[in-house]
Amino acid sequence: MTEGRDFVSDSEVKKDVTFGHVDPENRKEISDYYGFEVVNKFSKVAEETTFDKMIDYRQEQMRQGCLRVATAREGKDLIATSVVVLKDMADGRHTLGKEIESNEAFAAGTFILPSKRGSEVAKRLATEQEKITEEAGKKSILTEIDYNNSPSMRFRMNKMGYCLYGTKIQDKDGQELYVYRYKKNLENPEDVGPRDPANQPPWVEKIKVGELKIHDSEVNPDSPPEIFISPDNIKQIQVALDNNYKGVSLISPELDFSNEKDKPLDKNYIVFIKD
């Protein structure tokens, strides 16, 4: 399973989409959701096991309250799944390899059929992830996104109110891959990023009038309280995080300055603010 990677776009979707949660006691529902992910190459059955054994394993994880799954259907057909990790397994192993605190949940992966991808489906599934988190008594929800997955970064920060708070190196097919760690505080949203993205300052306008500029020099305690850094500048972002900054919005020249002939940015940038 490709954990922690969201696939979203802004294409329109049909209105007769329904959302729900997989019942831990319903083996067929579990088989349907997992089979949907396997067929679409979002999850993979390990060579040392079988599909049926994986369903047994998933059902046990769900019965223990270690994970929940939200779904989207068009009629009776699955078009999307979204997994939330809630706690470690009874034997102490990290569920899906996700290490979280007792008051945290982890948005471990969302898959939407390419033909059905749309911002409303993605947003509703992300909202379902938050509902699952709150119902489990957790205070915050985390996720991890590849450093080069700008659409998902923009979605989580700009639309859902997550903030970038950390970095991580993970192994992918024998190669090191940098990922950014995101968090949304559901109990006290002002602690880590605004819960309502609409409450964020008008970053685009600040860029247009020159109040917010690219931060080329090394970030330090005396740097401005609001700066923006390219998502591919991993070193600079880590220094910013070390100096108590957090990423709150991704600005895109194509999306945010579509009507500007001379765009003030030549690539995507993340807005960082100081705590």
Secondary structure, 3 states (H helix, E strand, C coil): CCCCCCCCCCCCCCCCEEEEECCCCCHHHHHHHHHHHHHCCCCCCCCCCCHHHHHHHHHHHHHCCCEEEEEEEECCEEEEEEEEECCCCCCCCCHHHCCCCCCEEEEEEEEECHHHCCHHHHHHHHHHHHHHHHHCCCCEEEEEEECCCHHHHHHHHHHCCCEEEEEEEEEECCEEEEEEEEEEECCCCCCCCCCCHHHCCCHHHHHHCCCCCECCCCCCCCCCCEEEECCCCHHHHHHHHHCCEEEEEEECHHHHCCCCCCCCCCCCEEEEEEC
